Amino acid sequence: MSHSKCILDSDASHHMFLDSLSFVYVSPSPFFPIMTVDVTLIPLAGVGSVVTPHFSPSNVYFILKLTLNLASVGQLCDSGDYLVIVSSFFFVYRIWNLKS
């Protein structure tokens, strides 16, 4: 699996990426453990913005010990993006407010 691909996760509180090269900006984070579904605590290395060919979220957790990138359904919905799920793919559409 390419590091730019994401698994859509309805239980994740934040987008979480494992590859520092995906980030255009990362702010180091003090020790803040993230709890996985099996109650394992893993450290948060930082928070930043990611750019991939099809998905460019901000406020993304940088976690070195992940094995897959996670896209948070809740964070997508809270940001006002539209999420379209088709078969085994998902698409994110950002609607810009145009004011005259």
PyMOL commands that set and color helices and strands:
alter all, ss='L'
color gray80, all
select helices_A, chain A and resi 20-22+73-78
alter helices_A, ss='H'
color red, helices_A
select strands_A, chain A and resi 6-9+16-17+23-28+33-35+41-43+46-50+60-62+69-72+82-86+89-93
alter strands_A, ss='S'
color yellow, strands_A
deselect
rebuild
show_as cartoon
